[in-house]
Amino acid sequence: MSEEVKNVTEEQVAETVQEEVNVVTENENQEQPEVTVTDEEISTVVKRVEELQNLRSELASLNEELVAHQKDLANAETIFGTGSKEYELQVGHVDLNLSRIEETKKKIEELTFKRSELKPVLDALAKKFEDAYRNDTIREYHIEMAPKPEKEDEPIDPSKGKKVFKQLLEYLNHNVSFTAKTAVNLMVLVRNMEENKAWVNSKEFDNVIILRSASVLSLWKSIMEDFNGKGFYEARTFLECWANCGQSVSDAVRSIQKDNAVTRELGSKLNNVEEEFDRSEDDLPHDDQKITTQEEVAPEVSE
């Protein structure tokens, strides 16, 4: 083969390979059509899942009752004989129980999902929960570092709030215990507190700081559960500090619990649907040709 022909052939092969790569890349980059799930569809599936779970609980109870009735039947046969009224009564109990079990099983079979039915709803619920949780985490609350003046026309004394704010930071930096799980929470809280420093030191400070919901919860836990003090004088200082801001922090915690009710409900629904998804028949398509991470990172090379 001449050098010229060889070069042309290599160029043709390279162009063909590049075209195939481009086609594959375009196909991979094509966005999958987004499946829209309405709130009504989510509600319908959630109710069906709850009904399924209730039926499974009912079936478990019926099976326990059946075991008890079968024992009573065996005792009636031993004591009174097969032709006795007592025996026939227990036979009726067993037959009725078996009938209810079959009826319940049939209902469960009718309501049982396949994974392809649950997948869009599970994804939609997960997205709703993620968004709600994120919003709950960044929601801000006003915390009073000192009580408002009893009289409306009485001026605010910012020095009280500044003193409490400084004392709280001192406690968080030196007197709060933590574990490997809570260390990050404490760091986030302190940083959120420090974000208020410029405001606290300004002339406009009105004894109110702003904390995100996660920081409010961490602050309450740090002071009420993780604080470590020592001695009479420190105890007195601690009580004076908490007397000024404790009520406001506790009120904020109650507000957070109320505001997060929707997210907790979403989380409960998500758990139920996810549990049902795991036990459902898997009819989702699987790509057997999908390359594994190991093959992609360290493919085997034949010598």
N, C-alpha and C positions, 0 to 999 in steps of 0.2 A: 504493500500500500504506500502510495506516494505521501510525502509530508503534507502537501496541500489538501489532498482528500482526507487525510487523517485529521487535520485541523478543522475542516468543515464539519466532519462527523462529530467531533467533540463539541463544537459550537451548537449543533442541532440537539445533541443530547442534553447539553446544559440548558438550552432554551426550553426544551420539553420538561425537564425536571423543574425549572423555575416556574413554568406555567402551572404544573401540578401543585407545587407548593403554594402558589398564589390562590388557587382554587380552594385548597384545604384551609388556608388562612381565612379566606373570605367566609367560608362556611362556618368556621369556628367563631368568627367575629359577629356573625349574624345573631342578633338578640332573639332569644326565645320569646314567643308571644306571651305577654303577661296575663295570667288568669285572674280575672277580677271576681272577687267573692263579696257579695253584699252582706250587710249586717244581718239581714233576715235569714240568709242561707247559713251564716255562722250560728245564729240563734237556734235554727232548726236542727243542725247537726249536734250542737251542745245538748239540747233537750233529748235527742235520740240517744246520745252517749250516756246521759244520766239515767234514762229509762233502762238502757241495757245493763248498767251497773246495778240498778235496783233489782232487775230481774235475776241477775246472777246471785245477788245476796239472798233473794227469795228462794232461788233454787237450792242454795246451800242449806237454808233452813228446812226446806221440804225434805231434803235428803237425810238430815238429822232426825226429822220427825218420822221418816220411813223406817229408819233403824229402830227407833223406839217402838213403833207399831209392830214391826216384825218380831221384836222380843216379846211384846204382849201377846202376839198371836201364838208364838211357840209355847209360852206359859199356859195360855188357854187350852191349847191342844193337849199339853201334858196333864193339866189338872182336871179339865172338864170334858175332854174328848172332842173329836172332830164334828160330832153331830149336835153339840150343845149350842145354846143361844149365845153364850159368851164367846165361843169360837167364831160363830158367824158374825157377831158384832165386830170382832177384831179383823176378820176377813174384809168386812165393809170398809173399815178404817184404812187398811192397806191398799185396797183397790182405789179408794177415793184419793189417797195420797199419790199413788202411781199415776192416776189420771191427771192430777194437778201438775205433777212433775213433767209429764209428756206435753201438757199444754204450755207450761212455762218454757220448756226447751224449744217448742215450735216458735214461740214469740221471739226468743233469743235468736233463733236461726233467721227469722224474717228481718230482724233489726240489725243483724251483724253486718259490719262494714268490710269493704276491701280497702287496701291502702290507697289505691288511686282515688277513692271517694274522699278520704280524709286528708290527703296530702295538701290540696289547695287551702282547706280550712285551717289546717295545722300551721301552714306558712303564714296565713293572714292573721291568725291569733298571735303567733310569735312576734310578728311585726307590730301589732297593736300593743302587745305587752312591752316590747322593747322601747317603743316610743313613749308609752305612759311612764315606764320606769325611769327613762332618761329625764323626762319632764319633772317627775317627782324629785329626782336627785338634785336638779339645778334650781328648783323653786326656792325663792328667798323669803326669809322671815325677819321681822323687826324684833330685836331683843333690847329691852330696856336695861341699861346698866345701873340705873337708879330710878326709884319710883317717881312718878309725876308729882308735882306740888299739889297739896290738898286743895288749895284755893286757885281758881282759874287765873286770877290776876297776879298770882305770885310768880316771880321770875324763876327760870330754871337755873340751877347751880351746876354747871358742867364739871366742876371740880370733883363732885361726888362720883359721876360716871367715869371720869378719867381714872380715879383711884381704883374703882372696882375693876375696870378693864385691865389696868396694869397688874392688879393682884391676880386676876384670872390667868393672864398670860404667865405670870410667875409660877402659879400652881401647875399649869399645863407643862411648863418647861422642866419643873423640878419635883413635883409631888404626885404625879399620876403614874401608876404602874401600867404595864402593857404586856401583851403576849405577841407571839409571832403573827397571829391573826389580826390583832388590833393596832399594831405599830403604824401601819399605813393610815388608818383612820385618825390616829392622833396627829400624825404629820400633816394630813390634809386639814384638820381642824385648826392647828396652829397657823398654817399658812393663810387660811380663810380669816382668822382673827387678825393676823398682821396686815391683811388687805384693808382693814379698817383704821390702821394707825394714823394715816394722814388725816382722815376725817375726825378722829378722836382728838387730835392735836390742833385742829382748826378752831377758829373763833366761833364758827357756826354750830359746833357740836351741841346736840340737844339731848345727850345721854342715851341715844339710841344707835345701835350698830346693826348691820345687816349680815346675816349668816345664811348659807345654803342649808337645805333641809338635812342633808347628811351630817353637816357640821353641828347643827342643833342637837341631833340625836347623840352624836359623839360627845358633845359638851355635857349633856345631861348625864350620860353614863360615866364620863370621866370624873365628874364631881360627886355623883351619888354612889358610885360603885367602886371606882378605881383610885380615889384620892387617898393618899397616905400622909397623915400629919403626925405631929409629935408634940406633946406638952400642952399645958394650959393656955399659954399665950397664943400659940398657933391655932388652937381650937377656937379661941375667942375671935381672932382675926378672920378665920374661915367662916364662922357663923355670921359675922357682920357682913362679909362679902356676899355670901349666899342669900342673906336676908334682903339685900338690895336688888339682886338680879334673878334669884331663884324662881320667883313667881312667874316672871316673864318667860323664862326658859321652859318651865313646866307647861305654861299656856301654849307655847309654840309647839311643844311635843304633842299635846292633845290635838292641835290644829293639823299637824302633819299626819297623825293617825286617821283623822277624819278625811283629809285631802287624799290620802293614799288608798282609801277604801275601794275605789274603782280599779286600781292597779292590782290589789289583792284579789279581787273578784276575777279579773282577767287571768291572773296567775293560776287560780284554782281551776278555771275552765281549760286553760292551756295544759295543765297537768293531767286532767281527765281525758282530754282528746289525745294527748301524747301516749298515755297509758293504753288507750283503745287502739291507737295506731300500731303500737308495738305487738299487740296480740292479734291483729287483723291479718287476713290472708295477703301475702305479698304478691301483688300482681303488677308491680311497677317494672318498667323496662330496665334492664341492666346491660351495660356496655362491657361485653366480655373482652373486647379488644383494648380496653382502657389501659394505658401504660401505668405501671406502679411508680411510686416515688423512687424506689430503689433502682428500678430499671432506668429511670430518667436521669438520676444523679450519677449512678455508677453502673452503666450497662456492661453486660458481659461481652468481651471481645474474643472472637474465635481466632485462634492462631493459625 
